[in-house]
Amino acid sequence: MLAEPSFSTGCQHFPTTFHLTVPISSGALPMFTRRMSCALSFGLLLGLCSAGWADEEFVGPLAGWKNVKTDYGAIGDGRADDTAAIQRALDELRKHEPSCVLYFPAGTYRITDTLKTVRKAHTDCMGVSIVGEDPATTVIRWDGPKDGMMLKYDAWYSTIRRLTLDGAGRAGVALAYGDAFSTYNETSDMVFQDAGVGMAMGTGAHGQAENAVWRCTFRRCRHGLQTNNFNSMDIWLWFCRFEDCQYGLYNNAGNFHAYGCLFLRSTVADIGSKNLMVFSFVANTSIGSRCFLDFAGGHSWGSPTSIAANRIIDPVDAAIRLGNGGPYLVLDNVIRSRPQNTKPAVTMT
């Protein structure tokens, strides 16, 4: 394979054009040749490699917002225990009194117990927002029991954005949506790092449906985002970044869709699923991961899945492993295997 000339996007050197021929382990799919253009690869990767919030204009804080420091007494110096102050703020936010927006100015907020917005009435936590000043400077850090949960966000038609939830290598879950069923939430410009699970969508009893996850970063998590209930359906991820996770996305139940995301060095797979539902993975980029998509078998029924226009660079193993019954649409993907990788690009069992 000849790849000259090349350029740097800031993340990885990529050729302007190349031809790629890869073997497929099933006779159902022939050998194929794909061509990737400079414009597509450069535009996609350059956008993904930059922090999403750096390109966004932040408007706030506004007069009607409540401030977790000045209104509730949080310190945010990384030493004081801010759990009680933040929980008081969340208790008022749940009832929409006196504001629907809770603002975190820059600081490191140390917490030692799970923060909760417990929904008691139908309108509780409806249309509320939690907003940080900047995820680079606004951090909630876990200092509680090992494998504990940092924030249980029982909200709907609501948003949470511009914060870093740092599990400090001890938290089991950084952000969990639940316990009650909710829908139409938006999570944007967040950083989840050093936790067992960055985002848990739903619990064993209740799901989370039609939620959007925009421009979030997941670092060093066992599962970046995990769906846990049959009704955790249509979780849409756009332009997210996953770094050094075991799985970037993992599906226990329900379903999700990933568009324009960047996966770096996932040690098991960028995306893993063992469930029946409809999935789509489009225009994502994977660099140096063990596997891009590991779709386990175990069901006689199939899951309609679209795998299109993805760029999979230097996988350690087979790039795509399909063990579910499908049907699958596998279209316009580019796979470049490292020279020492003798595994097929796609396996179907």
C-alpha positions in Angstrom: 0.0 0.0 0.0 1.5 3.3 -1.1 0.5 6.4 0.9 2.2 9.6 -0.4 2.2 12.5 0.3 0.9 12.8 3.8 -0.2 15.5 6.2 -0.8 15.8 9.9 -4.2 16.7 11.5 -2.7 17.0 14.9 -3.9 13.5 15.9 -2.4 11.2 13.3 -0.6 11.3 9.9 -3.0 10.4 7.1 -2.4 10.0 3.4 -4.1 12.3 0.9 -5.3 9.2 -1.1 -4.8 5.5 -1.0 -6.3 2.3 -2.3 -7.1 -0.4 0.3 -7.9 -4.0 -0.3 -8.8 -6.2 2.7 -10.0 -9.8 3.0 -13.4 -10.7 4.4 -13.8 -13.9 6.3 -17.2 -14.7 5.1 -17.9 -15.8 1.5 -21.0 -13.6 1.5 -18.9 -10.5 1.1 -16.3 -10.2 -1.7 -12.9 -8.6 -1.6 -13.3 -4.8 -2.1 -11.3 -1.7 -2.8 -11.9 1.6 -1.2 -10.5 5.0 -1.9 -10.4 7.8 0.8 -10.0 11.4 -0.2 -7.9 14.0 1.5 -10.9 16.4 1.9 -13.1 13.9 3.7 -10.4 12.5 6.0 -8.9 15.8 6.9 -12.2 17.6 7.5 -13.6 14.7 9.6 -10.5 14.2 11.7 -9.7 17.9 12.2 -13.1 18.5 13.6 -13.0 15.5 15.8 -9.6 16.1 17.3 -10.5 19.6 18.6 -12.4 20.0 21.8 -16.0 20.7 21.0 -16.6 23.3 23.7 -13.6 25.3 22.5 -15.6 26.3 19.4 -18.8 27.1 21.2 -19.6 30.6 22.5 -20.7 30.3 26.1 -23.4 32.7 27.2 -23.8 33.0 31.0 -24.1 33.1 33.8 -27.4 34.9 33.5 -29.3 36.8 36.2 -31.9 34.1 36.8 -29.3 31.3 37.4 -28.5 30.1 40.8 -24.7 29.9 41.6 -23.5 26.9 43.6 -20.9 29.0 45.3 -22.5 32.3 46.1 -26.1 30.9 46.7 -25.3 27.6 48.4 -21.9 27.9 49.9 -19.9 25.5 47.9 -16.1 26.2 48.1 -14.6 24.6 45.0 -11.0 24.5 46.2 -10.5 20.8 45.9 -10.1 20.3 49.6 -13.4 21.3 51.3 -16.2 18.7 51.1 -18.8 20.4 48.9 -21.3 17.5 48.9 -23.9 19.0 51.3 -23.8 22.4 49.5 -24.3 20.9 46.1 -27.1 18.6 47.3 -29.0 21.6 48.8 -28.8 23.2 45.4 -30.0 20.1 43.6 -32.9 19.8 46.1 -34.1 23.3 45.1 -33.5 22.6 41.4 -35.7 19.6 41.5 -38.7 21.7 42.5 -37.8 24.5 40.0 -37.4 26.9 43.0 -36.3 29.5 42.8 -34.5 28.8 39.4 -34.4 26.2 36.7 -30.6 26.6 36.1 -27.8 25.7 38.5 -24.4 27.2 37.6 -21.0 25.9 38.6 -18.3 28.6 38.3 -14.7 27.4 37.8 -13.3 25.3 40.6 -12.7 21.7 41.8 -15.7 20.5 43.9 -14.8 17.5 46.1 -17.7 15.2 46.9 -17.8 12.2 49.2 -21.4 10.9 48.6 -23.8 10.5 45.7 -25.5 13.6 44.5 -29.1 13.1 43.6 -32.1 14.8 42.0 -34.9 12.5 43.2 -38.1 12.9 41.3 -41.2 12.7 43.6 -43.8 14.5 41.5 -44.5 14.3 37.8 -43.1 17.8 37.1 -40.0 17.5 39.3 -36.7 18.0 37.5 -38.5 18.8 34.2 -36.8 21.4 32.0 -33.9 22.0 34.4 -30.3 22.6 33.6 -26.9 22.1 35.3 -24.2 24.3 33.6 -20.5 24.6 34.3 -18.3 27.5 33.4 -15.8 25.4 31.3 -15.1 21.7 31.5 -11.4 22.4 31.5 -11.7 24.4 34.8 -14.9 23.2 36.4 -14.4 19.7 38.0 -16.5 17.6 40.3 -14.1 15.1 41.8 -15.1 11.9 43.6 -13.5 11.2 47.1 -16.2 8.8 48.4 -16.3 5.0 48.7 -14.7 2.9 46.0 -17.2 2.0 43.2 -19.6 4.7 44.4 -21.9 6.8 42.1 -21.1 10.4 41.7 -24.3 11.9 40.3 -27.8 10.3 39.8 -29.6 12.7 37.5 -33.3 11.9 37.7 -34.3 14.6 35.2 -36.2 14.8 31.9 -36.5 17.4 29.1 -33.3 18.7 30.8 -29.7 19.4 30.1 -26.3 19.0 31.8 -23.3 20.6 30.2 -19.8 22.0 30.5 -18.5 20.0 33.5 -15.8 17.4 34.2 -16.9 14.5 36.3 -13.6 13.0 37.6 -14.0 9.6 39.2 -10.3 9.8 40.4 -9.9 6.0 39.7 -12.5 5.2 42.5 -16.0 6.0 41.2 -18.0 3.2 39.8 -20.3 5.5 37.8 -19.8 9.2 37.1 -23.3 10.1 35.8 -26.3 7.9 35.9 -29.7 8.8 34.4 -32.4 7.3 36.7 -34.0 5.9 38.7 -37.3 7.0 37.1 -37.9 6.7 33.3 -37.0 9.9 31.5 -36.7 11.2 28.0 -35.4 14.1 25.8 -32.3 14.9 27.9 -29.3 16.5 26.4 -25.7 16.0 27.7 -23.2 18.2 26.0 -19.6 19.4 26.3 -18.9 17.2 29.3 -15.8 15.3 30.3 -16.1 11.9 32.1 -12.8 10.4 33.3 -11.3 7.7 35.5 -14.6 6.0 36.4 -15.9 2.5 35.9 -18.7 3.9 33.7 -18.8 7.4 32.4 -22.5 7.6 31.6 -25.0 4.9 32.6 -28.3 5.2 30.7 -31.1 3.7 32.7 -31.2 1.1 35.5 -32.5 -2.4 35.7 -36.1 -1.1 36.2 -36.3 2.0 34.1 -34.9 3.3 30.8 -33.8 6.5 29.2 -35.1 7.2 25.7 -34.4 9.7 23.0 -31.5 11.3 24.6 -28.7 13.3 22.9 -25.0 13.2 23.8 -23.0 16.0 22.1 -19.3 16.7 22.0 -18.5 14.8 25.2 -15.1 13.3 26.1 -14.7 9.9 27.9 -11.2 9.1 29.2 -9.9 5.9 30.9 -13.3 4.4 31.7 -14.2 0.7 31.6 -17.3 1.7 29.6 -17.5 5.3 28.3 -21.3 5.1 27.9 -23.4 2.1 28.8 -27.1 1.4 28.2 -28.8 -0.9 30.8 -32.5 -1.2 30.1 -34.6 -2.5 27.2 -36.3 0.9 27.2 -33.0 2.8 27.0 -33.6 3.4 23.4 -32.3 5.8 20.7 -29.4 7.3 22.6 -27.8 9.5 19.9 -24.1 10.4 20.2 -22.6 13.1 18.0 -19.0 14.2 17.8 -17.9 12.5 21.0 -14.3 11.5 21.9 -13.3 8.3 23.6 -9.7 7.8 24.9 -8.1 4.7 26.4 -11.4 3.1 27.5 -12.0 -0.7 27.6 -15.2 -0.1 25.6 -16.2 3.4 24.3 -19.8 2.3 24.0 -21.4 -0.8 25.6 -24.9 -2.0 25.2 -26.4 -4.3 27.8 -30.0 -3.5 26.6 -31.7 -0.9 24.6 -29.8 0.8 21.7 -27.7 3.7 20.6 -26.4 5.4 17.5 -22.9 7.0 17.1 -22.2 9.6 14.4 -18.9 11.4 13.8 -17.2 10.1 17.0 -13.5 9.6 17.6 -12.2 6.4 19.3 -8.6 6.2 20.5 -6.9 3.0 21.8 -9.9 1.1 23.1 -8.5 -2.0 24.8 -11.4 -4.3 24.1 -13.6 -2.6 21.4 -14.8 0.9 20.5 -18.4 -0.4 20.4 -19.7 -3.5 22.0 -23.2 -5.0 22.0 -25.0 -8.2 23.0 -28.6 -7.0 22.6 -31.3 -7.0 20.0 -32.3 -3.6 18.6 -31.6 -1.2 15.7 -28.2 0.4 15.6 -26.3 2.8 13.3 -22.6 3.7 13.4 -21.7 6.3 10.8 -18.7 8.5 9.9 -16.8 7.5 13.1 -13.0 7.3 13.3 -11.1 4.6 15.2 -7.3 4.8 15.7 -5.2 2.1 17.4 -8.1 0.3 19.1 -8.3 -3.5 19.5 -11.5 -3.6 17.5 -14.0 -1.1 16.2 -17.3 -3.0 16.6 -17.7 -6.3 18.5 -21.4 -7.4 18.0 -21.7 -10.7 19.9 -24.1 -13.4 19.0 -26.3 -15.4 21.3 -29.7 -14.5 19.7 -31.6 -16.2 17.0 -33.3 -12.9 16.1 -31.3 -10.2 14.4 -30.5 -6.5 14.9 -30.7 -4.3 11.8 -27.4 -2.4 11.9 -25.9 0.2 9.6 -22.0 0.5 9.6 -21.2 3.2 7.1 -18.4 5.6 6.2 -16.3 4.8 9.2 -12.5 5.1 9.1 -10.7 2.3 11.1 -7.0 2.8 11.4 -4.5 0.2 12.8 -6.8 -2.1 14.7 -5.0 -4.8 16.8 -7.6 -7.5 15.9 -10.3 -7.9 13.3 -11.8 -4.4 12.9 -15.4 -5.5 12.8 -16.7 -8.7 14.3 -20.3 -9.6 13.5 -21.9 -12.4 15.4 -25.5 -11.3 15.5 -28.0 -12.3 12.8 -28.2 -8.8 11.4 -29.2 -7.7 8.8 -26.2 -5.5 8.3 -25.5 -2.6 5.9 -21.7 -2.4 5.7 -20.9 0.4 3.3 -18.0 2.7 2.4 -15.9 1.9 5.4 -12.1 2.3 5.2 -10.0 -0.1 7.2 -6.2 0.1 7.3 -4.6 -2.7 9.3 -1.1 -2.6 10.8 1.4 -4.8 9.0 1.7 -7.3 11.8 -2.1 -7.8 12.1 -3.0 -10.9 10.1 -6.6 -11.0 11.2 -9.4 -10.4 8.6 -10.8 -6.9 8.5 -14.3 -8.2 9.0 -15.5 -11.5 10.5 -19.0 -12.9 10.4 -20.1 -15.9 12.5 
